[in-house]
Amino acid sequence: MTDQQPPLSAVHLPWFVSTEHQTDVLLIATGIFLVLFVFTIGVLLLRLHHLPEHIAGKEQKVQYQVVAVLGLLAMFTHENLFWIAGLLLAMVDLPDFTGLLGRIANSVQRISFRKGPEARRIRDVDRGLLGFRQPTKRFRLLFNLPLKERDCHYG
């Protein structure tokens, strides 16, 4: 009496177990899933990390640059405080002082170059309202005004 074993092919194996010369389907599927999962998580984390820069991109250039530097510091130093500071700075609308100061400078320049009866009237009103005395010689030299009152073209 010989013990006869059934051939190997007749034994039922689960689908994920590969035989000697077959491709391991589970290993390949798991590898593809792992690569895609790591790539997706990396993209999502980088997108989250650069969220303050995307928010500040709509604002002023200086604010965007400060937020970008804070984001880089947070990424390279692994300090979350920099990221939080950048996010808060990106969400705050800072007033545009450069535009305001530029408009003030342009207005002052236009006023300084103004001549004629309108300029005389403005100067007379300013002197009367503010109680200005006649400018001293030092003041006239400093601001390049005529030294004698008769040389003035006030009116």
C-alpha positions in Angstrom: 0.0 0.0 0.0 1.5 3.1 -1.2 0.5 6.5 0.0 -0.5 8.5 -3.0 -0.8 12.2 -2.6 -2.9 14.2 -4.9 -1.0 16.3 -7.3 -0.2 19.9 -6.3 -2.5 21.5 -8.8 -5.4 19.8 -7.2 -4.8 21.5 -3.9 -6.9 24.6 -3.5 -4.8 27.7 -2.9 -6.0 31.2 -2.3 -5.9 33.6 -5.3 -3.1 35.7 -3.8 -0.7 32.8 -3.4 1.4 32.5 -6.6 3.0 29.3 -7.8 6.6 28.8 -8.8 6.6 30.5 -12.2 3.7 32.9 -11.9 3.7 36.6 -11.3 2.8 37.7 -7.8 -0.3 39.9 -8.5 -0.8 41.0 -4.9 2.8 42.2 -4.6 2.5 44.3 -7.8 -0.9 45.7 -6.8 0.3 46.6 -3.3 3.4 48.3 -4.7 1.4 50.4 -7.2 -1.0 51.3 -4.5 1.8 52.3 -2.1 3.6 54.5 -4.7 0.3 56.2 -5.6 -0.7 56.7 -1.9 2.7 58.2 -0.9 2.7 60.5 -3.9 -0.9 61.7 -3.2 -0.2 62.2 0.5 3.0 64.2 -0.4 1.1 66.4 -2.8 -1.7 67.1 -0.3 0.8 67.9 2.5 2.8 70.2 0.2 -0.4 71.9 -0.9 -1.4 72.3 2.8 2.1 73.6 3.6 1.9 76.3 0.9 -1.6 77.3 1.8 -0.6 80.6 3.4 1.4 81.6 0.2 -1.7 80.8 -2.0 -3.8 83.0 0.3 -1.3 85.9 0.4 -0.7 85.7 -3.4 -3.8 87.8 -3.9 -2.5 90.6 -1.6 0.5 92.9 -1.8 3.9 91.8 -3.0 5.7 92.5 0.3 3.1 90.6 2.3 3.4 87.6 -0.1 7.2 87.6 0.3 7.1 87.7 4.1 4.6 84.8 4.1 6.7 82.8 1.6 9.8 83.3 3.8 7.9 82.1 6.9 6.7 79.1 4.9 10.3 78.2 3.9 11.5 78.6 7.5 8.7 76.4 8.7 9.6 73.7 6.1 13.3 73.7 6.7 13.3 74.1 10.5 10.2 72.0 11.2 8.9 74.7 13.5 5.1 74.9 13.2 5.1 78.4 14.7 6.4 79.9 11.5 3.7 78.2 9.5 1.0 79.5 11.9 2.5 83.0 11.8 2.5 82.9 8.0 -1.1 81.7 7.8 -2.3 84.5 10.2 -0.3 87.1 8.3 -1.8 85.9 5.0 -5.3 86.1 6.3 -4.9 89.7 7.6 -5.5 92.5 5.1 -2.7 95.0 5.6 -3.4 98.5 4.5 -1.6 99.7 1.4 0.6 102.5 2.7 2.8 102.8 -0.4 -0.1 103.9 -2.6 -1.4 106.4 0.0 2.1 107.9 0.5 2.6 108.0 -3.2 -0.6 110.0 -3.7 0.3 112.4 -0.9 3.7 112.9 -2.4 2.2 113.6 -5.9 -0.3 116.1 -4.4 2.4 117.9 -2.4 4.5 118.1 -5.6 1.7 119.6 -7.6 1.0 122.1 -4.9 4.6 123.2 -4.7 4.7 123.8 -8.5 1.5 125.7 -8.6 1.8 129.4 -9.7 -0.6 132.1 -10.5 -3.6 133.7 -8.7 -4.7 130.4 -7.2 -1.4 129.9 -5.5 -1.4 133.5 -4.2 -4.9 133.0 -2.8 -3.9 129.8 -1.1 -0.8 131.4 0.4 -2.8 134.4 1.6 -5.4 132.2 3.2 -2.8 130.1 4.9 -1.1 133.2 6.3 -4.3 134.6 7.5 -5.7 131.4 9.0 -2.5 130.1 10.5 -1.2 133.5 11.7 2.1 133.3 9.9 4.6 136.1 10.4 6.7 137.4 7.6 9.4 134.8 6.9 12.8 135.6 8.3 16.0 136.0 6.2 17.2 132.6 7.3 13.9 131.0 6.4 13.9 132.7 3.0 17.5 131.5 2.3 16.7 128.0 3.5 13.6 127.6 1.2 15.0 129.7 -1.7 12.5 132.5 -1.3 13.2 136.1 -2.4 15.0 138.1 0.2 13.0 141.4 -0.1 9.3 141.7 0.2 9.1 143.7 -3.0 10.6 140.8 -4.9 7.7 138.5 -3.8 5.1 137.8 -6.4 2.3 137.2 -3.9 -0.1 139.8 -5.4 
